[in-house]
Amino acid sequence: MPYLTKEKKANFFTEFGGKAANTGSIEGQIALLTERINSISQHLQVNKKDFSTHRGLMQLVGKRKRLLTYMSKTNLTGYRQLIEKLGLRK
């Protein structure tokens, strides 16, 4: 069973990207990556020796970091709002 249904994805892009069809929005992509990272982190707390999933998690964290860096350079106010909304960078 997938961790994220079409409806949940559509809700993420509606909430962060403006509308459900706007799947290319940076805000929506970052929110979706954050959800995946949180899901995989919970999995790794139970399965500590799952090293291949850990590698995938590190790749997702790097991708999110690159998107956040790009967003901070292009839209600083939107970046700050997104960080606050997602609860990142404590």
The 8 nearest C-alpha neighbors of each residue, nearest first, counted from 0:
[[1, 2, 3, 4, 5, 38, 7, 6],
 [2, 0, 3, 4, 5, 7, 35, 38],
 [1, 3, 0, 4, 38, 35, 7, 34],
 [4, 2, 1, 7, 8, 5, 6, 35],
 [5, 3, 7, 6, 8, 1, 2, 9],
 [6, 4, 8, 7, 9, 3, 10, 1],
 [5, 7, 9, 4, 8, 10, 3, 11],
 [8, 6, 10, 4, 9, 5, 3, 11],
 [9, 7, 11, 5, 10, 6, 4, 12],
 [8, 10, 19, 6, 12, 7, 11, 13],
 [9, 11, 13, 7, 8, 12, 14, 6],
 [12, 10, 8, 14, 13, 9, 15, 27],
 [11, 13, 16, 27, 19, 9, 15, 14],
 [14, 12, 18, 19, 10, 17, 11, 16],
 [13, 15, 11, 12, 10, 16, 17, 18],
 [14, 16, 27, 12, 26, 13, 17, 11],
 [17, 15, 12, 27, 24, 13, 26, 18],
 [16, 18, 13, 15, 14, 12, 21, 19],
 [19, 17, 13, 21, 20, 16, 12, 14],
 [18, 20, 13, 9, 12, 21, 22, 10],
 [19, 21, 18, 22, 12, 9, 13, 23],
 [22, 20, 19, 23, 18, 24, 16, 12],
 [23, 21, 20, 24, 12, 27, 19, 16],
 [24, 22, 21, 25, 28, 27, 16, 20],
 [25, 23, 27, 16, 26, 22, 21, 28],
 [24, 26, 28, 27, 29, 23, 66, 70],
 [25, 27, 29, 24, 28, 15, 16, 30],
 [28, 26, 16, 12, 15, 30, 24, 25],
 [29, 27, 25, 31, 30, 26, 32, 24],
 [28, 30, 32, 26, 31, 27, 63, 33],
 [29, 31, 33, 27, 28, 32, 26, 34],
 [32, 30, 28, 34, 33, 29, 27, 35],
 [33, 31, 35, 29, 34, 30, 36, 28],
 [34, 32, 36, 30, 31, 35, 29, 37],
 [33, 35, 31, 37, 32, 36, 38, 30],
 [36, 34, 32, 38, 33, 37, 39, 31],
 [37, 35, 33, 39, 38, 34, 40, 32],
 [38, 36, 40, 34, 35, 39, 33, 41],
 [37, 39, 35, 41, 36, 40, 34, 42],
 [38, 40, 42, 36, 41, 37, 35, 43],
 [41, 39, 37, 43, 42, 38, 36, 44],
 [40, 42, 44, 38, 39, 43, 37, 45],
 [43, 41, 39, 40, 44, 45, 46, 38],
 [44, 42, 46, 40, 45, 47, 41, 39],
 [43, 45, 41, 42, 46, 47, 40, 39],
 [44, 46, 43, 42, 47, 41, 40, 48],
 [47, 45, 43, 48, 44, 49, 42, 41],
 [46, 48, 43, 49, 44, 45, 50, 42],
 [49, 47, 50, 46, 43, 53, 51, 45],
 [50, 48, 52, 47, 51, 46, 53, 43],
 [49, 51, 53, 52, 48, 54, 47, 55],
 [52, 50, 54, 53, 49, 55, 56, 48],
 [51, 53, 55, 54, 50, 49, 56, 39],
 [52, 54, 50, 56, 51, 55, 57, 49],
 [55, 53, 51, 57, 56, 52, 50, 58],
 [56, 54, 52, 58, 53, 57, 59, 51],
 [55, 57, 53, 59, 54, 58, 52, 60],
 [56, 58, 60, 54, 55, 59, 61, 53],
 [59, 57, 55, 61, 56, 60, 62, 54],
 [58, 60, 62, 56, 61, 57, 63, 55],
 [59, 61, 57, 63, 58, 62, 64, 56],
 [62, 60, 64, 58, 59, 63, 57, 65],
 [61, 63, 59, 65, 64, 60, 58, 66],
 [64, 62, 66, 60, 61, 65, 29, 67],
 [63, 65, 61, 67, 62, 66, 60, 68],
 [66, 64, 68, 62, 63, 67, 69, 61],
 [65, 67, 63, 69, 68, 64, 70, 62],
 [68, 66, 70, 64, 69, 65, 71, 63],
 [69, 67, 65, 71, 70, 66, 64, 72],
 [70, 68, 66, 72, 67, 71, 65, 73],
 [69, 71, 67, 73, 72, 68, 74, 78],
 [72, 70, 75, 68, 78, 69, 74, 73],
 [71, 73, 69, 70, 74, 68, 75, 67],
 [72, 74, 70, 71, 69, 75, 78, 68],
 [75, 73, 77, 70, 71, 76, 78, 72],
 [74, 76, 71, 78, 77, 79, 73, 72],
 [77, 75, 79, 78, 74, 80, 71, 81],
 [76, 78, 80, 74, 79, 75, 81, 70],
 [79, 77, 75, 81, 76, 71, 80, 70],
 [78, 80, 82, 76, 77, 81, 83, 75],
 [79, 81, 77, 83, 78, 82, 84, 76],
 [82, 80, 84, 78, 83, 79, 85, 77],
 [83, 81, 79, 87, 85, 80, 84, 86],
 [82, 84, 80, 86, 81, 85, 79, 87],
 [83, 85, 81, 82, 86, 80, 87, 79],
 [86, 84, 82, 83, 87, 81, 30, 33],
 [85, 87, 83, 84, 82, 88, 89, 81],
 [86, 88, 82, 85, 89, 83, 84, 81],
 [89, 87, 86, 82, 83, 85, 79, 81],
 [88, 87, 86, 83, 82, 85, 84, 79]]
